Amino acid sequence: MPTEIQTDQGRAACGGLNLFSVYTDGAAAANERWAVSEIKLLAAQTRLLRSDSWKLNTLLASESMKKAATNVAARADVIVVAIGFLEQRQEHLMRWLDSVVASAADPAAPRLIIGLLGAGDAKPTELDWHVKQLIRCARSLRSEFIWHWMGQDALTDIDFMTESISNLLAAKRSFEPVLAAF
């Protein structure tokens, strides 16, 4: 559900940033909230146009909710995927991400996918599978992909995403004049 909306435009214009996040469980929700607040700080000079956060079960509850979330995520500049417990494969999540890829408004636009994987002392049984699936989605969107193990003390380290957020903002600034020419 939208957590902050300043405008309802499609892709972010004039350096603005659209952020979409999805989480699978309570531990992932805490990680997602932390990451969103850090992204807002890292992009402080940029207007945050839209920030949406969805629990996976809510997103998949009905076709209309799934479609609404897919449309918003397809226009996002940053997609945060938080999976707390990795004992089982999140196949529903990956199928939904495939629908986001298929709905992407402008596949050439710069994007970033951030995977926040794991929680505390959770066993990472399916970590490799999730990373490979997120890489596949990022490649399909021609997006940069970064991920971070969210074990103990993970919420004290934003260095893993600082450079990627900075690079995304710079790429958006150089991409937007090209859009204006059309």
Residue pairs with C-beta under 8 A, 6 or more apart in sequence:
1 52
1 53
1 54
1 58
2 50
2 51
2 52
3 36
3 51
3 52
3 53
4 48
4 50
4 51
5 49
5 50
5 51
6 47
6 48
6 49
6 50
7 16
7 49
7 50
8 50
9 16
9 49
10 75
10 105
11 18
11 75
11 77
11 105
11 106
11 109
12 18
12 47
12 49
12 50
12 77
12 172
13 49
13 176
14 47
14 176
15 45
15 46
15 47
15 169
15 172
15 173
15 176
16 46
16 47
16 48
16 49
17 39
17 43
17 46
17 47
17 48
17 49
17 77
17 78
17 169
17 172
18 49
18 50
18 51
18 75
18 76
18 77
18 78
19 36
19 39
19 48
19 50
19 51
19 52
19 76
19 77
19 78
19 80
20 51
20 52
20 54
20 69
20 72
20 73
20 76
20 78
20 79
20 80
21 32
21 35
21 36
21 51
21 52
21 53
21 54
21 79
21 80
21 81
21 82
22 32
22 53
22 54
22 55
22 56
22 59
22 69
22 73
22 79
22 80
22 81
22 82
22 93
22 96
23 29
23 31
23 32
23 53
23 54
23 55
23 56
23 81
23 82
23 83
23 84
24 55
24 56
24 82
24 83
24 84
24 85
24 90
24 93
25 83
25 84
25 85
25 119
26 84
27 84
27 85
27 119
27 120
27 122
27 150
28 82
28 83
28 84
28 85
28 116
28 119
28 150
29 55
29 82
29 84
31 82
31 84
31 116
31 119
31 150
31 154
31 155
32 53
32 80
32 82
32 116
33 53
34 155
35 80
35 82
35 114
35 116
35 161
36 51
36 53
36 80
38 158
38 161
39 78
39 80
39 161
39 165
40 48
40 51
42 158
42 161
42 162
42 165
42 166
43 165
43 169
46 169
50 72
50 76
52 69
52 72
52 73
52 76
54 69
56 90
56 92
56 93
56 96
58 65
59 65
59 66
59 69
59 96
60 66
60 92
60 96
66 96
66 99
69 96
70 96
70 99
70 100
70 103
71 103
73 79
73 100
73 103
74 100
74 103
74 104
74 105
75 105
76 111
77 109
77 110
77 111
77 112
77 168
77 172
78 111
78 112
78 113
78 114
78 165
78 168
79 100
79 111
79 112
79 113
79 114
79 143
80 114
80 116
81 93
81 97
81 113
81 114
81 115
81 116
81 134
82 115
82 116
82 117
82 150
83 90
83 93
83 115
83 116
83 117
83 118
83 130
84 118
84 119
84 122
84 150
85 119
85 122
86 117
86 118
86 122
86 123
86 124
86 125
86 126
86 127
86 130
87 122
87 123
87 125
87 126
88 125
88 126
89 126
89 129
89 130
90 130
94 133
94 137
97 133
97 134
97 137
98 137
98 140
100 137
100 141
101 137
101 140
101 141
104 141
107 141
107 142
108 142
108 175
109 172
109 175
110 143
110 144
110 168
110 171
110 172
110 175
111 141
111 142
111 143
111 144
111 168
112 143
112 144
112 145
112 146
112 164
112 165
112 168
113 134
113 137
113 138
113 141
113 143
113 144
113 145
113 146
114 145
114 146
114 147
114 148
114 161
114 164
115 130
115 131
115 134
115 145
115 146
115 147
115 148
116 147
116 148
116 150
117 124
117 127
117 130
117 131
117 147
117 148
117 149
117 150
118 124
118 127
118 149
118 150
118 151
118 154
119 150
119 151
120 151
120 152
121 151
121 152
122 151
124 149
127 149
131 147
134 145
134 147
135 145
137 143
137 145
138 144
138 145
139 145
144 164
144 167
144 168
146 160
146 161
146 164
148 154
148 157
148 160
148 161
